[in-house]
Amino acid sequence: MMDANKVQILVQEGEGLTVEFKEHFTPRIDEDIVAFANTKGGVILLGVRDDRTVSGEKLTNDMKARINSVARNCSPPVQVKIKQLQNIIAIEVPQGEEKPYNCSSGYFRRLDGTTQKMTNHELRIMFQEHEKISFEEKTNRSVSWKDISREKIRNFLKEADISIRKIIPQNILTSLSLVQKGRITNAGALMFASRVDKFIPHAESIFAAFKGTDKTNIYDRNDVKDDLLIQFNEAVAFLKKHLNVRSEIRGFDRSDIYEIPLDALREAVVNAIVHRNYTINGTSIYVRIFDDRVEIENPGGLPNGITKRILPSPQ
């Protein structure tokens, strides 16, 4: 709840991802309104200079009507809350539920403490992120039931410790929510297509081992274009092949201990496969092994408005 005390705190803290200062009202605040709606929401403080000094601004009925008109003329319209708090006008902008939003000047977003016009690439990503149906849920019209591998279904069921006497692909994929209106989804193709690369050519993982601590001397590489389970298993096999390992014998049992815990690496590989952006063509998942580290990279990026600089440092 915005009140005078909170406004004073915001003024002292300065502009940021969710706070913008304006000395006076101008219709161009529509750029800041859509920027906040496209990011995390925020507040525009009228009557405050960039150097945090208060110049003051008075809310009249006419100004309130003009602010509301500017917000309604955004596409989609944005519902704002307007308050006079002492000699500052606070315009609260909620985070939008129908991103992306635009105004007469285009599409904008917040980055740190500034409003920036979105690039075509950023805009495409935002449209994709806020589609009601994700890429994985969309049906792939090129995939038919004859393209689905019973062997891959059998391997998946074995991995999941599920016992089924007769494999009927239509029933199994439907039970896994990989079928929409009788058609196989992209997720179904990623998991069970005989030739995944035929339908989603960029579903690929590349594993590489290097001598030293940079990418100069590569001595082993494996490119895997197949279903997600095979990509996972091949990644783990490659890591086991190239990581240093020592053995401990306790009683009659011997256990292998890798220099980096395999459980942690498995989790990282799973996250890379599950959370990669499969809409980005010409990209791959990478697992790179160096003398001093392992790098696991997948296509995608941070949510709009978030930068590495504002993330908490690892402990």
Protein Blocks (a to p, Z undefined) as FASTA:
>chain_A
ZZfklmmmmmmnopcfkbccdfbdcfklmmmmmmmmmmnopaddehiafkopaebpaddf
klmmmmmmmmmmpccddddddddehjaccddddddfkbccddfkbccddehjaccdddfk
lmmmmmmmmgfbdfklpccfkbcfklpcfklmmmmmmmnopacfbacfklmmmmnopage
hiacfklmmmmpmblmlmmmmlccdddddehjbfkbccbdcdddddfklmmmmmmmmmmm
mpccddddehjbccdddfbdfklmmmmmmmmmmmpcfkbghiacdddddfkbccdddedd
ddehiafklpccdZZ
